[in-house]
């Protein structure tokens, strides 16, 4: 049982549990939160598939996920911002902790060189 990935790392009072959050950023700078339901991914899929693309700054992989979402909304995202929105484990509740930016990925196509 303890080898099951979800339970391998114990959480004690005061520990923070990370949750990735994604925002599409329009050309005007408006940030639109893109939830896991719209991404079509649960927490574990985001952690194992999407987060490596963020850390590797894999623009093509990020585009593949976020451009269809922007199109469905009638928008164009210039960037995708990935943030961590952790919660802290307390005895009788979970407490939201301030969000921090992990990465900002520029979706603009690279400029052609001369």
C-alpha positions as CSV (number, residue, x, y, z in Angstrom):
1,X,0.0,0.0,0.0
2,X,2.7,2.5,0.9
3,X,4.3,2.0,-2.6
4,X,1.1,3.5,-4.2
5,X,2.3,6.8,-5.7
6,X,-0.4,8.9,-4.1
7,X,0.5,7.8,-0.6
8,X,4.3,7.4,-0.9
9,X,5.1,10.9,0.5
10,X,3.5,11.5,3.9
11,X,1.9,14.9,4.5
12,X,2.2,16.3,8.0
13,X,0.7,19.4,9.6
14,X,2.3,22.5,8.1
15,X,3.3,20.7,4.8
16,X,2.4,22.4,1.6
17,X,0.9,20.5,-1.3
18,X,1.6,22.0,-4.8
19,X,-1.2,22.4,-7.3
20,X,-0.3,23.7,-10.8
21,X,-2.6,26.4,-12.3
22,X,-2.5,27.6,-15.9
23,X,-3.5,30.9,-17.4
24,X,-3.8,31.9,-21.0
25,X,-2.5,35.5,-21.4
26,X,-3.9,37.5,-24.2
27,X,-2.1,40.1,-26.3
28,X,-3.6,42.8,-24.1
29,X,-2.2,41.1,-20.9
30,X,-5.6,39.7,-19.7
31,X,-5.0,36.4,-17.8
32,X,-7.7,33.7,-18.2
33,X,-7.5,30.8,-15.9
34,X,-7.7,27.5,-17.7
35,X,-8.9,24.8,-15.4
36,X,-8.2,21.1,-15.5
37,X,-11.6,20.3,-16.9
38,X,-11.0,22.6,-19.9
39,X,-7.5,21.2,-20.3
40,X,-9.1,17.7,-20.3
41,X,-6.5,16.6,-17.7
42,X,-6.7,15.6,-14.1
43,X,-4.1,16.6,-11.6
44,X,-1.9,13.5,-12.2
45,X,-1.9,13.9,-16.0
46,X,-1.0,17.6,-15.6
47,X,1.9,16.7,-13.3
48,X,3.2,13.9,-15.5
49,X,2.6,15.2,-19.0
50,X,2.1,19.0,-19.0
51,X,4.5,20.1,-16.3
52,X,7.5,18.5,-18.0
53,X,6.7,20.5,-21.1
54,X,6.6,23.6,-19.0
55,X,9.9,22.9,-17.3
56,X,11.5,22.0,-20.6
57,X,10.0,25.2,-22.1
58,X,8.6,23.0,-24.9
59,X,6.6,25.7,-26.8
60,X,5.2,23.3,-29.4
61,X,3.8,21.0,-26.8
62,X,2.3,23.9,-24.9
63,X,0.8,25.3,-28.1
64,X,-0.7,22.0,-28.9
65,X,-2.7,22.1,-25.6
66,X,-3.6,25.8,-25.4
67,X,-4.2,27.0,-28.9
68,X,-7.4,24.9,-29.3
69,X,-8.7,26.3,-26.0
70,X,-8.0,29.8,-27.1
71,X,-9.7,29.2,-30.5
72,X,-12.8,27.7,-28.7
73,X,-12.9,30.9,-26.7
74,X,-12.4,33.1,-29.7
75,X,-9.1,34.4,-28.4
76,X,-5.4,34.2,-29.1
77,X,-3.0,33.5,-26.3
78,X,0.4,35.3,-26.5
79,X,1.6,33.5,-23.5
80,X,0.8,30.8,-21.0
81,X,1.6,31.3,-17.4
82,X,2.0,28.4,-15.1
83,X,1.7,29.0,-11.4
84,X,1.8,27.0,-8.2
85,X,-1.2,27.4,-6.0
86,X,-0.3,25.3,-2.9
87,X,-2.4,24.5,0.1
88,X,-1.0,23.9,3.6
89,X,-2.2,21.0,5.6
90,X,-3.4,21.9,9.1
91,X,-5.0,19.8,11.8
92,X,-8.6,20.5,10.8
93,X,-8.4,22.2,7.4
94,X,-6.4,23.1,4.4
95,X,-5.2,26.7,4.0
96,X,-4.6,28.4,0.6
97,X,-1.0,29.7,0.3
98,X,0.0,32.6,-2.0
99,X,0.3,31.6,-5.6
100,X,3.8,31.8,-7.2
101,X,4.7,31.9,-10.9
102,X,6.6,28.8,-12.1
103,X,7.1,29.8,-15.8
104,X,5.8,32.1,-18.5
105,X,5.9,30.5,-21.9
106,X,5.8,32.9,-24.9
107,X,3.7,31.3,-27.7
108,X,4.6,33.7,-30.4
109,X,6.2,31.9,-33.4
110,X,10.0,32.5,-33.6
111,X,10.9,35.4,-35.9
112,X,12.5,34.3,-39.2
113,X,16.2,35.1,-39.4
114,X,17.6,36.8,-42.5
